[in-house]
Amino acid sequence: MKKPGILRKQEDFTRLYKKGRSTGSRHLVLLYRKNGLSFNRKAFLASKKVGNSVCRNRARRLMREAFRKTEAELPLGYDFLLIARHTILDCKCDQVENSLRYALQRTGLLSR
């Protein structure tokens, strides 16, 4: 059984790219959009510009952990797409979490 909180369909990604809003921070880019559901969906991307497969997987793990720590403070009913920048490789988990919090505060979804 698939988890309901994960973006999987190409049409959801396309809708998020076309109609979603974005903001960036030092280590990641955040795209978000209301989804009309009673829960949040999320996806984590790291392109080949980030590095080899080991680096990309580490970047996704860092973003996933940072999102997990801040997820309880977010409103429900949104799609989130986190895209790693190449600067994420030199970071610890706390730095990525601070970067995500900064991006979320810029969107107004996370209160200070």
C-alpha positions in Angstrom: 0.0 0.0 0.0 1.3 3.4 -1.0 1.7 6.2 1.5 -0.8 9.0 0.9 1.5 11.9 1.8 3.9 11.6 -1.2 3.6 13.2 -4.6 3.9 10.6 -7.3 1.9 11.5 -10.4 3.4 13.5 -13.2 0.3 15.6 -13.5 0.7 16.7 -9.8 4.3 17.7 -10.5 3.3 19.6 -13.6 0.6 21.4 -11.8 3.0 22.3 -9.1 5.6 23.7 -11.5 3.0 25.7 -13.5 0.7 27.0 -10.8 2.7 26.7 -7.7 4.7 29.4 -5.9 8.4 29.1 -5.1 11.0 30.5 -2.8 14.6 29.7 -2.3 17.2 29.6 0.4 20.8 28.8 0.5 20.6 25.1 0.3 17.2 24.3 -1.3 14.3 25.6 -3.4 10.7 25.2 -2.1 7.7 25.0 -4.4 4.3 24.8 -2.8 0.6 24.9 -3.7 -2.7 24.2 -2.1 -4.0 20.8 -3.0 -7.5 20.8 -1.6 -6.9 17.6 0.5 -6.9 17.2 4.3 -3.2 16.3 4.4 0.1 17.5 3.0 1.9 15.8 0.2 5.6 16.2 -0.4 8.5 15.2 -2.7 12.2 15.7 -2.6 14.4 16.1 -5.7 18.1 16.3 -6.3 19.3 16.6 -9.9 22.6 15.3 -11.3 24.0 18.8 -10.8 24.1 18.0 -7.1 26.5 15.1 -7.7 26.7 11.4 -8.0 24.0 9.0 -6.7 25.6 8.9 -3.2 25.5 12.7 -3.0 21.9 12.9 -4.4 20.7 10.3 -1.9 22.3 12.2 1.0 20.7 15.4 -0.1 17.3 13.8 -0.2 17.8 12.3 3.2 18.8 15.7 4.7 15.8 17.4 3.2 13.4 14.6 4.3 14.7 14.8 7.9 14.5 18.6 7.9 10.9 18.5 6.6 10.0 15.8 9.2 11.1 18.1 12.0 9.1 21.1 10.8 6.0 19.2 9.4 4.0 19.5 12.6 4.2 23.4 12.4 2.8 23.5 8.8 -0.9 24.0 7.9 -2.6 21.1 6.2 -3.7 20.9 2.5 -0.5 21.8 0.6 1.8 20.1 -1.8 5.5 20.7 -1.2 8.4 20.1 -3.5 11.9 20.5 -2.1 14.7 20.7 -4.7 18.3 20.5 -3.5 21.0 22.9 -4.5 24.6 21.8 -4.8 25.5 23.7 -1.6 23.6 21.2 0.4 26.4 18.7 0.3 28.6 20.6 2.7 25.9 20.9 5.3 24.8 19.2 8.5 21.1 18.4 9.1 20.6 21.5 11.4 21.8 23.8 8.6 19.4 22.3 6.1 16.6 22.5 8.7 17.4 26.2 9.2 17.4 26.8 5.5 14.0 25.1 5.1 12.6 27.1 8.0 13.8 30.3 6.4 12.1 29.4 3.1 8.9 28.5 4.9 8.9 31.8 6.8 9.3 33.7 3.5 6.2 32.0 2.2 4.2 32.9 5.3 3.3 29.2 6.0 5.5 29.0 9.0 5.1 31.5 11.8 8.2 33.0 13.3 
